[in-house]
């Protein structure tokens, strides 16, 4: 289904391109009979993709080739459909008109509203100064751990053996053996074992409470005793800490600009559409969709 929708979208974009003269002074990326499809023709299509998808195309040559193939396939099949007169079938013409209206509306809103929205540096700074709580970072620690896994439902004997194994690892650490190597060799946590037990930085509340309490009670370089959680027995070593702070304006400026631009764009688009609907005296009767009567 998703592929069908993509092909329909490509077909519509194809109509847009066929209405233009193909560039003859550019590299040819495909030919359909005697018709040449150039790189600039292809770029005109991908220019309509959102920023995330364009970035994916630029970093993934295989995906770019897939998109090209899908685009060319849609043109070839479209030609066959026209030869059969499908573009003159009333219900198909109605659907094409719907795609055309939708595309035209989106382009109008993008070019007349969204692309004209700006946020000044003064506005960004004013928002930052009055919303500093939004840019406050949490206390964080960087830690490693060794886990000896034992299920909550395990017998007392199984738990005893698991704890004794953990005590052995703790003794090795106190005797000077490398924590990361012990974690790589013996930890039962598959997510961190290959990284020497490294959990990276994490804020308060990310881990289960006994683990969290133990980790945040340690100073950098300190190792905990045995910590029991629902997953088993842990030994924790804290390597670094970051205290709560407020990110500087320079650090958050671009992120804040994107947020305020999106918020303003959303509001102005909504206001513009609402006004256009009101000015055109539009009435919508959603109850009819569920079998009700229009008001």
C-alpha positions in Angstrom: 0.0 0.0 0.0 2.8 2.4 1.0 4.6 1.8 -2.3 1.4 2.4 -4.3 0.9 5.7 -2.5 4.5 6.6 -3.3 4.0 5.8 -7.0 0.9 8.0 -7.1 2.9 10.8 -5.5 5.7 10.3 -8.1 3.1 10.3 -10.9 1.8 13.6 -9.8 5.3 15.1 -9.6 6.0 13.6 -13.0 3.1 15.6 -14.4 4.8 18.7 -13.0 8.1 17.9 -14.6 6.6 17.0 -18.0 5.1 20.5 -18.1 8.7 21.9 -18.1 11.4 21.7 -20.8 13.9 19.1 -19.7 17.4 20.6 -19.2 19.7 19.5 -22.1 22.9 20.7 -20.6 23.0 18.4 -17.6 24.1 14.8 -16.9 21.5 12.3 -18.1 20.4 10.0 -15.3 17.9 8.0 -17.4 16.3 7.7 -20.8 12.8 6.7 -21.8 13.0 6.0 -25.5 14.4 9.2 -26.9 13.4 11.3 -23.9 16.3 12.2 -21.6 15.9 12.7 -17.9 18.6 14.8 -16.5 20.1 15.3 -13.0 18.4 18.7 -12.7 15.0 17.1 -13.6 15.6 14.6 -10.8 16.6 17.3 -8.3 13.5 19.3 -9.1 11.5 16.3 -7.8 13.6 15.7 -4.7 13.5 19.4 -3.9 9.9 18.7 -2.8 11.0 16.2 -0.2 11.2 17.3 3.4 14.6 18.2 4.9 15.0 14.8 6.6 14.3 12.8 3.5 16.7 15.0 1.4 19.4 14.4 4.0 18.8 10.7 3.8 19.1 10.8 0.0 22.4 12.7 0.2 24.0 10.2 2.6 22.6 7.1 1.0 23.5 6.5 -2.6 21.5 3.3 -2.7 18.3 5.1 -1.5 18.9 7.8 -4.1 19.1 5.1 -6.9 15.9 3.5 -5.5 14.0 6.8 -5.6 15.3 7.5 -9.2 14.1 4.0 -10.3 10.7 4.5 -8.7 10.4 7.9 -10.3 11.3 6.6 -13.8 9.0 3.5 -13.3 6.1 5.8 -12.5 6.7 7.8 -15.7 6.9 4.6 -17.8 3.7 3.2 -16.4 2.0 6.6 -16.7 2.8 6.6 -20.4 1.2 3.2 -20.7 -1.8 4.4 -18.8 -2.2 7.4 -21.1 -2.0 5.2 -24.2 -4.9 3.3 -22.8 -6.8 6.5 -22.1 -6.8 6.2 -18.3 -6.1 10.0 -18.0 -9.5 10.5 -19.6 -11.5 8.2 -17.3 -13.8 10.5 -15.3 -13.1 9.0 -11.8 -9.4 9.0 -12.5 -9.5 12.6 -13.7 -11.3 13.5 -10.4 -8.5 11.8 -8.4 -5.8 13.6 -10.4 -7.6 16.9 -9.7 -7.6 16.1 -6.0 -3.8 15.5 -6.1 -3.4 18.7 -8.1 -5.4 20.8 -5.7 -3.6 19.3 -2.7 -0.2 19.9 -4.2 -1.1 23.5 -5.2 -2.5 24.3 -1.8 0.6 23.0 -0.1 2.9 24.9 -2.4 0.9 28.1 -1.9 1.0 27.8 1.9 4.7 27.0 1.9 5.7 29.9 -0.4 3.3 32.5 0.8 3.3 31.8 4.5 5.9 29.3 5.8 8.9 30.5 3.9 8.3 34.2 4.8 8.3 33.6 8.5 11.3 34.9 10.4 12.4 35.0 14.0 14.9 37.7 15.0 17.8 37.3 17.4 16.1 39.8 19.8 13.0 37.6 19.9 15.1 34.5 20.5 17.0 36.2 23.4 13.8 37.6 24.9 12.3 34.1 24.9 15.4 32.6 26.3 15.6 35.1 29.2 12.0 34.5 30.2 12.0 30.7 29.9 15.3 29.7 31.3 13.7 26.8 33.2 13.2 25.1 29.7 17.0 25.0 29.2 18.0 23.7 32.6 19.9 20.4 32.5 19.5 17.7 35.1 22.2 16.2 37.4 23.8 13.4 35.5 26.4 10.7 36.2 28.6 8.6 33.9 28.9 5.1 35.2 29.9 1.5 34.5 28.4 -1.5 36.1 28.8 -5.3 36.4 25.5 -7.2 36.6 25.1 -10.7 38.0 21.6 -11.5 36.8 19.2 -13.4 38.9 15.5 -13.5 38.6 13.2 -12.2 41.3 11.5 -15.6 41.4 14.8 -17.5 41.9 15.2 -19.7 44.9 17.1 -18.4 48.0 20.0 -20.8 47.0 20.2 -19.3 43.5 20.2 -15.8 44.9 22.9 -16.7 47.4 25.2 -18.1 44.7 24.6 -15.0 42.5 25.5 -12.8 45.4 28.6 -14.8 46.2 29.7 -14.4 42.6 29.2 -10.7 42.8 31.2 -10.5 46.1 34.1 -12.3 44.2 34.0 -9.6 41.5 33.9 -6.9 44.1 37.0 -8.3 45.8 38.8 -8.4 42.5 38.0 -4.7 42.0 39.3 -3.8 45.5 42.4 -5.8 44.7 43.1 -3.5 41.8 41.8 -5.4 38.8 40.4 -3.3 35.9 36.7 -2.7 36.3 36.0 -2.4 32.5 37.8 -5.7 31.8 35.9 -7.5 34.5 32.6 -6.1 33.1 33.5 -7.2 29.6 34.4 -10.7 30.8 31.7 -11.4 33.4 28.7 -8.9 33.3 25.3 -10.4 32.4 24.1 -7.1 30.9 24.3 -7.6 27.1 23.7 -3.9 26.4 26.8 -2.7 28.2 29.0 -5.8 28.4 30.9 -5.2 25.2 31.6 -1.6 26.3 33.2 -2.6 29.6 29.9 -2.0 31.4 29.7 1.6 30.2 26.3 3.1 30.6 27.2 6.6 29.5 25.7 9.7 31.1 22.2 9.3 32.6 20.0 11.6 34.7 18.2 10.9 37.9 15.2 8.7 37.5 16.5 6.9 34.4 17.5 3.7 36.2 15.6 1.7 38.8 15.5 3.3 42.2 18.1 1.2 44.1 20.6 1.6 41.2 19.8 5.3 40.8 20.2 6.0 44.5 23.6 4.2 44.6 25.0 5.8 41.5 24.1 9.3 42.6 25.6 8.8 46.0 29.0 8.1 44.6 31.8 10.6 43.6 33.8 10.2 40.4 36.2 7.3 40.8 34.2 5.6 43.6 32.8 2.1 43.4 29.7 1.0 45.1 29.2 -2.1 47.2 26.7 -4.7 46.0 23.4 -3.2 44.9 20.4 -5.4 44.5 17.6 -4.6 42.0 14.9 -6.6 40.2 17.5 -7.6 37.6 20.0 -9.1 40.1 23.2 -7.8 41.8 25.2 -4.9 40.5 28.6 -3.3 41.2 28.6 0.4 40.1 31.6 2.6 39.3 30.9 6.4 38.7 33.4 8.0 36.4 32.1 11.5 36.0 29.3 13.8 37.1 27.5 16.8 35.5 25.7 19.1 37.9 22.4 20.7 37.0 22.9 23.9 35.0 21.3 26.3 32.5 22.5 25.9 28.9 23.9 29.1 27.5 22.0 31.1 24.9 24.7 30.4 22.3 24.3 26.7 22.9 20.5 26.6 22.5 20.1 29.4 19.9 19.7 27.3 16.8 17.5 24.8 18.6 15.4 27.6 20.0 15.1 29.3 16.5 13.8 26.0 15.1 11.2 25.7 17.8 10.0 29.3 17.6 9.9 29.1 13.8 7.9 25.9 13.9 5.5 27.4 16.5 5.0 30.6 14.6 4.6 28.7 11.3 2.0 26.4 12.8 0.0 29.4 14.2 0.1 31.5 11.1 -0.8 28.6 8.9 -3.8 27.8 11.1 -4.9 31.4 11.3 -4.5 31.9 7.5 -6.5 28.7 6.7 -9.2 29.5 9.3 -9.6 33.0 7.7 -9.7 31.6 4.2 -12.3 29.1 5.1 -14.4 31.8 6.8 -14.0 34.3 3.9 -15.1 31.6 1.4 -18.2 30.9 3.5 -17.2 27.3 3.7 -19.5 24.8 5.6 -18.5 21.3 6.6 -20.9 18.6 7.8 -18.8 15.8 9.5 -21.9 14.1 10.9 -22.9 13.0 7.4 -19.8 10.8 7.3 -21.1 8.7 10.2 -24.7 8.6 8.9 -26.0 11.7 10.7 -27.7 14.7 9.3 -26.0 18.0 8.5 -26.9 20.8 10.9 
